[in-house]
Amino acid sequence: MAIRPSVASLEEIFELRWKVLRAGHPPDAAVFLEDTHPEVVHLAVRADDGPAVLGCLTLFPDSLPDLEVPAFRFRGMATAPDVRGEGYGVALLDAATEEAAARGGEVLWCHGRLGAQGFYERQGFTTMGEPFDIPDVGPHVVLLRKIN
C-alpha cells in the first residue's frame, strides 16, 4: 500500500490533530493561531486505498532566532496510532521539506515533544537549546533540519 501526501484543508486534518495531540481537551485546544497565517499549508497523508487522513501537519514560514536564513516551521504533526512506524510520519516530513524548499525555505523546524525527539533525530533533525514546557501539553525541544 502506498502513502499519499497532499495539501489538505484544515477541516480535513483537524479531527486527527485534536484526537492525537489534544486528547481529553475541548476541540478549541487544537486550534492554532498559525492556522490563519496567509501562507499556511496543511498537509495530510492517506493510504492509496482510502480517503482517511492518517497523518497531518501544518506548515508556515517562521524565522528561527539566531538563524539568518529563510525558515519554515511546522506544528500539529500527528499520525493515527494504528499506523505509527509504517512511514506516514516520514512521508509528512518529506512533503513538508519539499513544500518549504519550493517556497525558498532553507531550514525546517518545530517544537517537538520530548517523546518524539528520537523520531526527528532519525530523520536528520538536530536539537537546538534546552527542553522547555508548554503548559497543558508537556516538555518540548526545538528541532531543526537544513533543507538541501
N, C-alpha and C positions, 0 to 999 in steps of 0.2 A: 504494500500500500504506500503510495507517495504522499508526501506532505506538501500542501499548497499554501504558501504565504501570499497575502494580498492586502491591499489597502482596504480598510473597512470603516464603517461609521461607528460613532460612539455607541449608538443603540445596539449594534451587533456585538460589541465586546463587553458592554457594561456588566451584564449578569455574571460572566465568568470573573471579571475583575473583582466585583463585590464579593462573590461567594468564596473566592480563594484568598483574597488579600484583606478583606474586612469582615470575615465571618463573625457573626454574633453582634455586629453593629448595624445600625439602620443604613439603608441604601445611600443616603447622602454622605456617609463616611467614605464612600468610594468615588465621590465627585471631586475632581482635581481642578484647581484654578487654571492649569495649563490646558484643560480640555477646550477652552475658548481662545487659546493662542491663535493668531491669524495664520500661522504656518504649521499648526499641529497636524500630525499624521497618525492615525490609529491603524495598527497592523494586527491582522488575525492570521492564524494558521488553522487549516482544516485538513482532514484526510480526503484523499481523492474521491472516496466513495460516499461522502456525505456533506451536508451543509453545516453541521455543528462546529462552533468555534471551540477549538481545543487548546488554543493559546492566544495570548494577546499582549500588546504593549502600546504605549503612547509615546511618540517621538516629537521633539520640538527643538529649535535652536535655543541654546542657553550656554553662555560663556562659563568657563570654569576658572575660578580665581587662580592666579599665578600662571595661567597659560595664555599666551598671546596668539592663539590660533582659533579659527572658527570651530566651534564645538556644538555637538548635539547631545541632548540629554534624553534619556528615556525613563519612564516610570510606569507603574501599573503593570509590570510584566507578570504574567500568571500563566500556568499551564494546568489543565484539568488533572486532578490527582491520578486518575486511572491511565494516563498516557505519559507520566513522568518517566524519564530515562529512555524514551523512544525517539528522541531527536526533534521534538516540537520546539523546545527552548532554543536549541542551536539554530534551527530554521528561522526563528524570530530574530535572533541576534544577527544572523546573516542578512536577512531582509532589512533590518534597521540600519546595518552598516552600509548596504547598497544605497538605501534611500538617503542617508546622511551624506555619503560621498557624492551622490548625484546633485545634492544641494550645496556642495562646496565644503562640507564638514571635514575636519582633519582629526577630530577626536570624538569618540562616543563614550558617554559616561552615565553613571547612575548613582543613586543612593541604594546600595544593595543590602538586604538583610544579612546579618552575620551567618545565618544558617545556609545561605546560598552563595557565600563567598567562594567556596571551593569550586562550585559550578562555573562561576565567572572566571576564576583564575585558570581553569582548564580551557577556557575559550580565549585566553590571551589577555585578560584584563589584569591590571595591577592595582594594588591598594594605594590610596593617597591619604595620608593623615591617620588620625586615631579614630577608633569607633565612637559613635555618638548615639544618643537615644532619641527616637521620635515618639513622643507621648502617645499612648494607646496603640502603638504599633510594635515598638521594640527596638533593639540595638541594630544599628546600620553602620556601614562604612562607605566611603566614596571609592568607586571602582572606575577605572578608565582604560580604554584601549585606543591606540593610534589606528587611524584608518589609512591604509596604504593607497 
